[in-house]
């Protein structure tokens, strides 16, 4: 896979995750469909590669990708945040339970 920027790679991971889930549901109803099973494995391989590329370049995308040496999940920004969207950890919580 060619190196993508962070947003494009995250979008690709979301697309592949959606397709994987849809194929899982389809295969629950049609477990003998070889074409769907082959496509599932192709999608799963692409998803694993995309997640590995994301985590190698930008840090863990889920807690399953956390380093064995340090809990680096808390290093910002979160996968769904853009650069600069990280709230000030010392700011008080608002009524929604978030920091602004």
N, CA, C and O atoms as CSV, one atom per row, in Angstrom:
chain,resi,resn,atom,element,x,y,z
A,1,UNK,N,N,0.852,-1.183,0.000
A,1,UNK,CA,C,0.000,0.000,0.000
A,1,UNK,C,C,0.890,1.235,0.000
A,1,UNK,O,O,1.818,1.320,0.804
A,2,UNK,N,N,0.630,2.184,-0.874
A,2,UNK,CA,C,1.358,3.437,-0.892
A,2,UNK,C,C,1.070,4.180,0.398
A,2,UNK,O,O,-0.020,4.087,0.962
A,3,UNK,N,N,2.079,4.925,0.856
A,3,UNK,CA,C,1.894,5.683,2.090
A,3,UNK,C,C,0.851,6.768,1.882
A,3,UNK,O,O,0.958,7.571,0.956
A,4,UNK,N,N,-0.154,6.791,2.742
A,4,UNK,CA,C,-1.213,7.798,2.689
A,4,UNK,C,C,-1.011,8.774,3.833
A,4,UNK,O,O,-0.294,8.481,4.790
A,5,UNK,N,N,-1.647,9.938,3.731
A,5,UNK,CA,C,-1.601,10.844,4.869
A,5,UNK,C,C,-2.525,10.304,5.960
A,5,UNK,O,O,-3.305,9.380,5.726
A,6,UNK,N,N,-2.430,10.876,7.124
A,6,UNK,CA,C,-3.150,10.363,8.291
A,6,UNK,C,C,-4.657,10.291,8.067
A,6,UNK,O,O,-5.272,9.263,8.351
A,7,UNK,N,N,-5.257,11.359,7.563
A,7,UNK,CA,C,-6.712,11.379,7.366
A,7,UNK,C,C,-7.155,10.359,6.322
A,7,UNK,O,O,-8.150,9.660,6.516
A,8,UNK,N,N,-6.420,10.272,5.217
A,8,UNK,CA,C,-6.774,9.318,4.161
A,8,UNK,C,C,-6.635,7.883,4.650
A,8,UNK,O,O,-7.457,7.025,4.325
A,9,UNK,N,N,-5.600,7.628,5.425
A,9,UNK,CA,C,-5.390,6.283,5.950
A,9,UNK,C,C,-6.474,5.909,6.957
A,9,UNK,O,O,-6.967,4.781,6.951
A,10,UNK,N,N,-6.843,6.845,7.813
A,10,UNK,CA,C,-7.920,6.580,8.773
A,10,UNK,C,C,-9.232,6.334,8.037
A,10,UNK,O,O,-10.002,5.455,8.424
A,11,UNK,N,N,-9.493,7.095,6.988
A,11,UNK,CA,C,-10.704,6.893,6.191
A,11,UNK,C,C,-10.684,5.508,5.531
A,11,UNK,O,O,-11.711,4.830,5.482
A,12,UNK,N,N,-9.532,5.094,5.031
A,12,UNK,CA,C,-9.408,3.766,4.415
A,12,UNK,C,C,-9.675,2.673,5.448
A,12,UNK,O,O,-10.338,1.683,5.136
A,13,UNK,N,N,-9.179,2.833,6.647
A,13,UNK,CA,C,-9.415,1.856,7.714
A,13,UNK,C,C,-10.908,1.777,8.033
A,13,UNK,O,O,-11.443,0.687,8.234
A,14,UNK,N,N,-11.575,2.923,8.078
A,14,UNK,CA,C,-13.015,2.935,8.331
A,14,UNK,C,C,-13.771,2.221,7.217
A,14,UNK,O,O,-14.692,1.450,7.486
A,15,UNK,N,N,-13.390,2.472,5.974
A,15,UNK,CA,C,-14.036,1.796,4.840
A,15,UNK,C,C,-13.857,0.285,4.921
A,15,UNK,O,O,-14.819,-0.471,4.780
A,16,UNK,N,N,-12.632,-0.145,5.147
A,16,UNK,CA,C,-12.345,-1.579,5.211
A,16,UNK,C,C,-13.046,-2.237,6.390
A,16,UNK,O,O,-13.519,-3.368,6.281
A,17,UNK,N,N,-13.117,-1.536,7.513
A,17,UNK,CA,C,-13.819,-2.080,8.688
A,17,UNK,C,C,-15.301,-2.259,8.390
A,17,UNK,O,O,-15.901,-3.254,8.796
A,18,UNK,N,N,-15.894,-1.303,7.684
A,18,UNK,CA,C,-17.307,-1.397,7.314
A,18,UNK,C,C,-17.538,-2.593,6.389
A,18,UNK,O,O,-18.457,-3.382,6.604
A,19,UNK,N,N,-16.701,-2.720,5.364
A,19,UNK,CA,C,-16.842,-3.833,4.420
A,19,UNK,C,C,-16.664,-5.163,5.145
A,19,UNK,O,O,-17.406,-6.111,4.888
A,20,UNK,N,N,-15.704,-5.243,6.033
A,20,UNK,CA,C,-15.468,-6.471,6.801
A,20,UNK,C,C,-16.700,-6.855,7.608
A,20,UNK,O,O,-17.102,-8.018,7.616
A,21,UNK,N,N,-17.297,-5.885,8.283
A,21,UNK,CA,C,-18.503,-6.156,9.081
A,21,UNK,C,C,-19.658,-6.613,8.198
A,21,UNK,O,O,-20.371,-7.555,8.546
A,22,UNK,N,N,-19.845,-5.958,7.068
A,22,UNK,CA,C,-20.915,-6.351,6.140
A,22,UNK,C,C,-20.693,-7.773,5.625
A,22,UNK,O,O,-21.644,-8.547,5.508
A,23,UNK,N,N,-19.454,-8.114,5.320
A,23,UNK,CA,C,-19.160,-9.462,4.852
A,23,UNK,C,C,-19.385,-10.496,5.955
A,23,UNK,O,O,-19.862,-11.598,5.687
A,24,UNK,N,N,-19.045,-10.144,7.181
A,24,UNK,CA,C,-19.314,-11.053,8.308
A,24,UNK,C,C,-20.801,-11.346,8.409
A,24,UNK,O,O,-21.203,-12.498,8.572
A,25,UNK,N,N,-21.614,-10.311,8.313
A,25,UNK,CA,C,-23.066,-10.499,8.386
A,25,UNK,C,C,-23.579,-11.332,7.215
A,25,UNK,O,O,-24.427,-12.205,7.396
A,26,UNK,N,N,-23.067,-11.063,6.012
A,26,UNK,CA,C,-23.485,-11.836,4.843
A,26,UNK,C,C,-23.087,-13.302,4.999
A,26,UNK,O,O,-23.879,-14.200,4.713
A,27,UNK,N,N,-21.857,-13.537,5.452
A,27,UNK,CA,C,-21.381,-14.912,5.600
A,27,UNK,C,C,-22.109,-15.670,6.703
A,27,UNK,O,O,-22.176,-16.899,6.665
A,28,UNK,N,N,-22.657,-14.954,7.690
A,28,UNK,CA,C,-23.498,-15.617,8.697
A,28,UNK,C,C,-24.712,-16.258,8.026
A,28,UNK,O,O,-25.171,-17.321,8.446
A,29,UNK,N,N,-25.225,-15.612,6.990
A,29,UNK,CA,C,-26.406,-16.114,6.284
A,29,UNK,C,C,-26.043,-17.023,5.114
A,29,UNK,O,O,-26.861,-17.838,4.687
A,30,UNK,N,N,-24.826,-16.891,4.594
A,30,UNK,CA,C,-24.408,-17.680,3.427
A,30,UNK,C,C,-22.990,-18.215,3.637
A,30,UNK,O,O,-22.068,-17.830,2.917
A,31,UNK,N,N,-22.814,-19.097,4.618
A,31,UNK,CA,C,-21.468,-19.537,4.993
A,31,UNK,C,C,-20.726,-20.327,3.912
A,31,UNK,O,O,-19.507,-20.477,3.996
A,32,UNK,N,N,-21.424,-20.826,2.915
A,32,UNK,CA,C,-20.781,-21.608,1.862
A,32,UNK,C,C,-20.449,-20.785,0.618
A,32,UNK,O,O,-20.025,-21.341,-0.394
A,33,UNK,N,N,-20.637,-19.469,0.685
A,33,UNK,CA,C,-20.375,-18.606,-0.463
A,33,UNK,C,C,-18.866,-18.362,-0.550
A,33,UNK,O,O,-18.319,-17.532,0.176
A,34,UNK,N,N,-18.209,-19.090,-1.438
A,34,UNK,CA,C,-16.749,-19.034,-1.572
A,34,UNK,C,C,-16.267,-17.658,-2.035
A,34,UNK,O,O,-15.233,-17.172,-1.578
A,35,UNK,N,N,-17.019,-17.032,-2.942
A,35,UNK,CA,C,-16.625,-15.709,-3.433
A,35,UNK,C,C,-16.633,-14.687,-2.292
A,35,UNK,O,O,-15.713,-13.876,-2.180
A,36,UNK,N,N,-17.661,-14.723,-1.454
A,36,UNK,CA,C,-17.736,-13.802,-0.316
A,36,UNK,C,C,-16.634,-14.098,0.695
A,36,UNK,O,O,-16.049,-13.176,1.264
A,37,UNK,N,N,-16.350,-15.371,0.918
A,37,UNK,CA,C,-15.294,-15.742,1.857
A,37,UNK,C,C,-13.928,-15.273,1.357
A,37,UNK,O,O,-13.116,-14.772,2.135
A,38,UNK,N,N,-13.679,-15.435,0.062
A,38,UNK,CA,C,-12.422,-14.945,-0.513
A,38,UNK,C,C,-12.311,-13.432,-0.375
A,38,UNK,O,O,-11.250,-12.910,-0.031
A,39,UNK,N,N,-13.404,-12.731,-0.644
A,39,UNK,CA,C,-13.410,-11.271,-0.525
A,39,UNK,C,C,-13.227,-10.836,0.931
A,39,UNK,O,O,-12.570,-9.832,1.205
A,40,UNK,N,N,-13.809,-11.596,1.859
A,40,UNK,CA,C,-13.621,-11.318,3.286
A,40,UNK,C,C,-12.140,-11.369,3.644
A,40,UNK,O,O,-11.625,-10.463,4.299
A,41,UNK,N,N,-11.452,-12.431,3.213
A,41,UNK,CA,C,-10.027,-12.570,3.557
A,41,UNK,C,C,-9.175,-11.495,2.871
A,41,UNK,O,O,-8.210,-11.005,3.457
A,42,UNK,N,N,-9.525,-11.130,1.643
A,42,UNK,CA,C,-8.820,-10.048,0.960
A,42,UNK,C,C,-9.009,-8.732,1.719
A,42,UNK,O,O,-8.058,-7.972,1.904
A,43,UNK,N,N,-10.229,-8.475,2.151
A,43,UNK,CA,C,-10.535,-7.258,2.913
A,43,UNK,C,C,-9.818,-7.271,4.258
A,43,UNK,O,O,-9.257,-6.258,4.675
A,44,UNK,N,N,-9.836,-8.413,4.935
A,44,UNK,CA,C,-9.165,-8.527,6.230
A,44,UNK,C,C,-7.671,-8.281,6.093
A,44,UNK,O,O,-7.086,-7.574,6.914
A,45,UNK,N,N,-7.044,-8.848,5.073
A,45,UNK,CA,C,-5.607,-8.615,4.852
A,45,UNK,C,C,-5.328,-7.137,4.616
A,45,UNK,O,O,-4.367,-6.594,5.161
A,46,UNK,N,N,-6.159,-6.480,3.807
A,46,UNK,CA,C,-5.982,-5.048,3.539
A,46,UNK,C,C,-6.187,-4.224,4.809
A,46,UNK,O,O,-5.469,-3.251,5.038
A,47,UNK,N,N,-7.157,-4.605,5.632
A,47,UNK,CA,C,-7.422,-3.892,6.890
A,47,UNK,C,C,-6.241,-4.027,7.850
A,47,UNK,O,O,-5.818,-3.046,8.462
A,48,UNK,N,N,-5.718,-5.228,7.977
A,48,UNK,CA,C,-4.562,-5.446,8.852
A,48,UNK,C,C,-3.378,-4.609,8.378
A,48,UNK,O,O,-2.700,-3.982,9.191
A,49,UNK,N,N,-3.124,-4.595,7.068
A,49,UNK,CA,C,-2.014,-3.806,6.527
A,49,UNK,C,C,-2.221,-2.311,6.777
A,49,UNK,O,O,-1.277,-1.605,7.134
A,50,UNK,N,N,-3.439,-1.833,6.593
A,50,UNK,CA,C,-3.727,-0.412,6.808
A,50,UNK,C,C,-3.556,-0.041,8.278
A,50,UNK,O,O,-3.001,1.011,8.595
A,51,UNK,N,N,-4.028,-0.899,9.169
A,51,UNK,CA,C,-3.856,-0.626,10.612
A,51,UNK,C,C,-2.376,-0.623,10.992
A,51,UNK,O,O,-1.927,0.231,11.757
A,52,UNK,N,N,-1.624,-1.580,10.457
A,52,UNK,CA,C,-0.191,-1.636,10.766
A,52,UNK,C,C,0.522,-0.375,10.262
A,52,UNK,O,O,1.375,0.179,10.956
A,53,UNK,N,N,0.169,0.073,9.056
A,53,UNK,CA,C,0.771,1.298,8.528
A,53,UNK,C,C,0.404,2.503,9.391
A,53,UNK,O,O,1.261,3.328,9.706
A,54,UNK,N,N,-0.871,2.604,9.774
A,54,UNK,CA,C,-1.308,3.713,10.615
A,54,UNK,C,C,-0.530,3.719,11.926
A,54,UNK,O,O,0.015,4.747,12.328
A,55,UNK,N,N,-0.481,2.568,12.587
A,55,UNK,CA,C,0.163,2.505,13.899
A,55,UNK,C,C,1.667,2.737,13.814
A,55,UNK,O,O,2.258,3.295,14.738
A,56,UNK,N,N,2.291,2.318,12.722
A,56,UNK,CA,C,3.727,2.555,12.557
A,56,UNK,C,C,4.035,4.041,12.388
A,56,UNK,O,O,5.093,4.513,12.802
A,57,UNK,N,N,3.097,4.780,11.772
A,57,UNK,CA,C,3.335,6.194,11.490
A,57,UNK,C,C,2.708,7.149,12.488
A,57,UNK,O,O,3.239,8.236,12.714
A,58,UNK,N,N,1.569,6.759,13.101
A,58,UNK,CA,C,0.812,7.723,13.907
A,58,UNK,C,C,0.472,7.243,15.307
A,58,UNK,O,O,-0.151,7.990,16.062
A,59,UNK,N,N,0.850,6.037,15.684
A,59,UNK,CA,C,0.542,5.516,17.013
A,59,UNK,C,C,-0.678,4.610,16.979
A,59,UNK,O,O,-1.285,4.410,15.927
A,60,UNK,N,N,-1.032,4.063,18.134
A,60,UNK,CA,C,-2.113,3.076,18.181
A,60,UNK,C,C,-3.460,3.652,17.751
A,60,UNK,O,O,-3.798,4.791,18.072
A,61,UNK,N,N,-4.219,2.839,17.018
A,61,UNK,CA,C,-5.554,3.241,16.580
A,61,UNK,C,C,-6.609,2.693,17.539
A,61,UNK,O,O,-7.711,3.233,17.637
A,62,UNK,N,N,-6.265,1.625,18.237
A,62,UNK,CA,C,-7.090,1.064,19.315
A,62,UNK,C,C,-6.131,0.660,20.426
A,62,UNK,O,O,-4.914,0.676,20.236
A,63,UNK,N,N,-6.665,0.303,21.566
A,63,UNK,CA,C,-5.800,-0.127,22.657
A,63,UNK,C,C,-5.093,-1.443,22.343
A,63,UNK,O,O,-4.122,-1.788,23.016
A,64,UNK,N,N,-5.553,-2.183,21.341
A,64,UNK,CA,C,-4.870,-3.411,20.934
A,64,UNK,C,C,-3.500,-3.109,20.337
A,64,UNK,O,O,-2.648,-3.995,20.272
A,65,UNK,N,N,-3.275,-1.866,19.899
A,65,UNK,CA,C,-2.008,-1.495,19.298
A,65,UNK,C,C,-1.035,-0.822,20.246
A,65,UNK,O,O,-0.036,-0.252,19.808
A,66,UNK,N,N,-1.312,-0.881,21.528
A,66,UNK,CA,C,-0.472,-0.216,22.516
A,66,UNK,C,C,0.866,-0.944,22.653
A,66,UNK,O,O,0.948,-2.170,22.577
A,67,UNK,N,N,1.893,-0.151,22.853
A,67,UNK,CA,C,3.234,-0.686,23.045
A,67,UNK,C,C,3.298,-1.581,24.286
A,67,UNK,O,O,2.572,-1.361,25.255
A,68,UNK,N,N,4.154,-2.571,24.249
A,68,UNK,CA,C,4.352,-3.437,25.427
A,68,UNK,C,C,5.229,-2.740,26.479
A,68,UNK,O,O,5.280,-3.179,27.628
A,69,UNK,N,N,5.902,-1.680,26.100
A,69,UNK,CA,C,6.816,-0.998,27.007
A,69,UNK,C,C,6.202,0.181,27.746
A,69,UNK,O,O,6.675,0.568,28.815
A,70,UNK,N,N,5.152,0.748,27.177
A,70,UNK,CA,C,4.564,1.957,27.760
A,70,UNK,C,C,3.134,2.104,27.274
A,70,UNK,O,O,2.838,1.766,26.128
A,71,UNK,N,N,2.243,2.597,28.116
A,71,UNK,CA,C,0.839,2.817,27.748
A,71,UNK,C,C,0.769,4.073,26.899
A,71,UNK,O,O,0.451,5.151,27.400
A,72,UNK,N,N,1.068,3.931,25.600
A,72,UNK,CA,C,1.141,5.087,24.711
A,72,UNK,C,C,-0.208,5.459,24.104
A,72,UNK,O,O,-0.277,6.338,23.245
A,73,UNK,N,N,-1.265,4.811,24.534
A,73,UNK,CA,C,-2.617,5.145,24.066
A,73,UNK,C,C,-2.970,6.585,24.427
A,73,UNK,O,O,-3.728,7.234,23.706
A,74,UNK,N,N,-2.438,7.084,25.519
A,74,UNK,CA,C,-2.786,8.435,25.982
A,74,UNK,C,C,-2.017,9.535,25.260
A,74,UNK,O,O,-2.339,10.713,25.416
A,75,UNK,N,N,-1.011,9.173,24.474
A,75,UNK,CA,C,-0.276,10.176,23.708
A,75,UNK,C,C,-1.199,10.726,22.636
A,75,UNK,O,O,-1.776,9.967,21.857
A,76,UNK,N,N,-1.341,12.036,22.593
A,76,UNK,CA,C,-2.317,12.629,21.683
A,76,UNK,C,C,-1.770,12.872,20.306
A,76,UNK,O,O,-0.573,12.717,20.063
A,77,UNK,N,N,-2.626,13.246,19.422
A,77,UNK,CA,C,-4.076,13.287,19.571
A,77,UNK,C,C,-4.688,11.904,19.383
A,77,UNK,O,O,-4.037,11.000,18.860
A,78,UNK,N,N,-5.930,11.740,19.808
A,78,UNK,CA,C,-6.644,10.479,19.600
A,78,UNK,C,C,-6.801,10.253,18.107
A,78,UNK,O,O,-6.754,11.214,17.339
A,79,UNK,N,N,-6.988,9.009,17.669
A,79,UNK,CA,C,-7.090,8.746,16.230
A,79,UNK,C,C,-8.179,9.560,15.527
A,79,UNK,O,O,-8.029,9.876,14.347
A,80,UNK,N,N,-9.242,9.899,16.200
A,80,UNK,CA,C,-10.355,10.624,15.567
A,80,UNK,C,C,-10.217,12.134,15.679
A,80,UNK,O,O,-11.067,12.870,15.177
A,81,UNK,N,N,-9.170,12.602,16.322
A,81,UNK,CA,C,-8.957,14.036,16.451
A,81,UNK,C,C,-7.965,14.522,15.406
A,81,UNK,O,O,-7.104,13.768,14.953
A,82,UNK,N,N,-8.092,15.760,15.036
A,82,UNK,CA,C,-7.123,16.378,14.146
A,82,UNK,C,C,-6.041,17.030,15.003
A,82,UNK,O,O,-6.249,17.314,16.183
A,83,UNK,N,N,-4.896,17.260,14.395
A,83,UNK,CA,C,-3.821,17.938,15.118
A,83,UNK,C,C,-4.347,19.260,15.667
A,83,UNK,O,O,-5.069,19.974,14.971
A,84,UNK,N,N,-3.999,19.588,16.888
A,84,UNK,CA,C,-4.433,20.834,17.492
A,84,UNK,C,C,-5.770,20.738,18.200
A,84,UNK,O,O,-6.175,21.692,18.864
A,85,UNK,N,N,-6.472,19.616,18.079
A,85,UNK,CA,C,-7.764,19.439,18.738
A,85,UNK,C,C,-7.640,18.823,20.126
A,85,UNK,O,O,-8.649,18.540,20.772
A,86,UNK,N,N,-6.428,18.619,20.580
A,86,UNK,CA,C,-6.223,17.987,21.876
A,86,UNK,C,C,-6.554,18.993,22.969
A,86,UNK,O,O,-5.942,20.060,23.017
A,87,UNK,N,N,-7.517,18.682,23.859
A,87,UNK,CA,C,-7.883,19.633,24.906
A,87,UNK,C,C,-6.783,19.755,25.960
A,87,UNK,O,O,-5.977,18.844,26.153
A,88,UNK,N,N,-6.773,20.878,26.618
A,88,UNK,CA,C,-5.831,21.129,27.710
A,88,UNK,C,C,-6.201,20.221,28.880
A,88,UNK,O,O,-7.311,20.310,29.405
A,89,UNK,N,N,-5.284,19.352,29.288
A,89,UNK,CA,C,-5.566,18.383,30.355
A,89,UNK,C,C,-5.863,19.061,31.688
A,89,UNK,O,O,-6.484,18.451,32.558
A,90,UNK,N,N,-5.433,20.308,31.867
A,90,UNK,CA,C,-5.679,21.023,33.119
A,90,UNK,C,C,-6.972,21.826,33.091
A,90,UNK,O,O,-7.374,22.378,34.115
A,91,UNK,N,N,-7.627,21.900,31.944
A,91,UNK,CA,C,-8.870,22.655,31.843
A,91,UNK,C,C,-9.991,21.913,32.581
A,91,UNK,O,O,-10.023,20.683,32.578
A,92,UNK,N,N,-10.915,22.657,33.216
A,92,UNK,CA,C,-12.002,21.986,33.932
A,92,UNK,C,C,-12.970,21.320,32.959
A,92,UNK,O,O,-13.080,21.723,31.802
A,93,UNK,N,N,-13.659,20.310,33.436
A,93,UNK,CA,C,-14.684,19.641,32.635
A,93,UNK,C,C,-15.907,20.531,32.523
A,93,UNK,O,O,-16.283,21.203,33.483
A,94,UNK,N,N,-16.527,20.539,31.354
A,94,UNK,CA,C,-17.762,21.296,31.188
A,94,UNK,C,C,-18.962,20.402,31.531
A,94,UNK,O,O,-18.771,19.285,32.012
A,95,UNK,N,N,-20.184,20.869,31.294
A,95,UNK,CA,C,-21.386,20.118,31.669
A,95,UNK,C,C,-21.524,18.818,30.883
A,95,UNK,O,O,-22.249,17.924,31.319
A,96,UNK,N,N,-20.858,18.684,29.748
A,96,UNK,CA,C,-20.905,17.443,28.952
A,96,UNK,C,C,-19.833,16.466,29.391
A,96,UNK,O,O,-19.748,15.359,28.859
A,97,UNK,N,N,-19.020,16.855,30.345
A,97,UNK,CA,C,-17.940,15.988,30.801
A,97,UNK,C,C,-16.711,16.022,29.918
A,97,UNK,O,O,-15.870,15.124,29.976
A,98,UNK,N,N,-16.605,17.067,29.092
A,98,UNK,CA,C,-15.444,17.210,28.222
A,98,UNK,C,C,-14.733,18.520,28.535
A,98,UNK,O,O,-15.267,19.385,29.230
A,99,UNK,N,N,-13.516,18.649,28.009
A,99,UNK,CA,C,-12.754,19.882,28.196
A,99,UNK,C,C,-12.818,20.676,26.896
A,99,UNK,O,O,-12.811,20.091,25.813
A,100,UNK,N,N,-12.879,21.967,26.991
A,100,UNK,CA,C,-12.910,22.807,25.785
A,100,UNK,C,C,-11.626,23.557,25.638
A,100,UNK,O,O,-11.460,24.317,24.684
